[in-house]
Amino acid sequence: MADTTRLFVLRERPKGALDARTLELTTRPRPSPAAGEALVRTRWLSIDPTNRTWMDPVDGYLPALELGEPMRGIGTGEVIASETDALPVGAHVSGMLGFAEHAIVRPEEVTRLGPHDDPKLAVGPLGHIGATAWFGLTEVGRPEAGETVLVSAAAGATGSMVAQIAKKLGCRVIGTAGSDAKCAWLQDALGLDGVIHYRKEALDGAIARHAPDGVDIYWDNVGGPLLDAALAQLALGGRVVLCGGISQYNAERPVGPAAYLHLIRQRARMEGFLVLDYLPRLEEARSAIGPWLEDGTLRFAWHEVDGLAKAPEALGLLFSGEHEGKVVVKVAEASR
Ligand SMILES: NC(=O)c1ccc[n+]([C@@H]2O[C@H](COP(=O)([O-])OP(=O)(O)OC[C@H]3O[C@@H](n4cnc5c(N)ncnc54)[C@H](OP(=O)(O)O)[C@@H]3O)[C@@H](O)[C@H]2O)c1
């Protein structure tokens, strides 16, 4: 068994939510690196809502996966065999390692982690999640102290960071979440100024109550009815940061906002962004966020799932909301 590896391939395109037929776990001979390549053993696999979008038949910001193709995924891991001086054995890297125990990579395809970098944090607050929150908020949302920021999926990986960074920048922050436990965490542990249980409360009334002067920035992780409700209550000069639309990722025909005319009335802006464009500047986000993590003033919750075989199940959690924090799969134990 030592010279084999396991990986998921896309077997069937999901119609709606993914199910047991979508991804198939296969065992293959373990590949050896050719000249210029390294073999990486995946340690942490990041489970991201966008994994679902890559299963659709149409190209998105990345090409659509072909049927039978290995499932893409962001991860961190350790080089265990190498034919390139740029990635010596023992080096830790992050990048598109796939839903797989091992990956063959070239140096230009991955980021090498520093000797003191925690490989788990590199798929969370000090990796693409932190960069999404930091650049999306500061460069797309552009908050000013005193403004009111509404964040959807605020108890999730990205939302919880956005909410806390906005607080640090002097904003009033309202978060939405889908369970009592998540709402309590937002209020008690993160100290948000208001929380809305979007499954229980009427959205229009709840937003108006928490943001009587309107919403200056709406951070959208979900789309759907929440986006419409937020658009209807934008303040003059409001900004809608389109980060994601998870409520639409399983839909055959995603539904757009009906309340978009409020953008005109309120001279407001709605803008999408992709963290990929900011990854070359990752260090800027890390140097802002790192000290807050270290001094404990920025909290980050994890939902750890054990073993590659459970990766599809872990992806399902993002859509049911039955997780508390960033969903990661521990594919292998630590060597450091
Ligand atoms: N633009 C970019 O570059 C970029 C980068 C990273 C992430 N994103 C996007 O950011 C969003 C959050 O990603 P994440 O990784 O941080 O995941 P996450 O927030 O940790 O998990 C997803 C959360 O979405 C909520 N949700 C699921 N289905 C929903 C529905 N139908 N309506 C409302 N809420 C629903 C659930 O929270 P509740 O239990 O509270 O409902 C769930 O916990 C996603 O849309 C993702 O695609 C974008």
The ligand as an ORCA input file, in Angstrom:
! r2SCAN-3c Opt
* xyz 0 1
  N     -14.766     36.109     -3.806
  C     -13.813     35.321     -3.321
  O     -12.647     35.369     -3.724
  C     -14.157     34.358     -2.218
  C     -13.148     33.739     -1.461
  C     -13.520     32.893     -0.394
  C     -14.878     32.668     -0.137
  N     -15.814     33.272     -0.933
  C     -17.242     33.079     -0.672
  O     -17.489     33.457      0.674
  C     -18.630     32.762      1.153
  C     -18.295     32.132      2.507
  O     -17.303     31.119      2.309
  P     -16.617     30.387      3.553
  O     -15.569     29.506      3.005
  O     -16.251     31.408      4.551
  O     -17.783     29.459      4.104
  P     -18.520     29.541      5.515
  O     -19.127     30.887      5.648
  O     -17.614     29.049      6.575
  O     -19.671     28.463      5.312
  C     -20.781     28.732      4.476
  C     -21.955     29.279      5.302
  O     -22.958     29.744      4.383
  C     -24.200     29.742      5.030
  N     -25.222     29.240      4.093
  C     -25.250     28.048      3.461
  N     -26.337     27.955      2.680
  C     -27.016     29.126      2.835
  C     -28.228     29.645      2.299
  N     -28.969     28.937      1.430
  N     -28.610     30.888      2.677
  C     -27.881     31.608      3.550
  N     -26.738     31.166      4.096
  C     -26.306     29.948      3.742
  C     -24.090     28.820      6.255
  O     -24.119     29.635      7.417
  P     -25.463     29.731      8.309
  O     -25.495     28.517      9.194
  O     -25.282     30.993      9.066
  O     -26.601     29.728      7.348
  C     -22.696     28.235      6.122
  O     -22.099     28.033      7.362
  C     -19.018     31.762      0.079
  O     -20.059     32.301     -0.710
  C     -17.750     31.646     -0.751
  O     -17.990     31.237     -2.065
  C     -15.471     34.086     -1.961
*
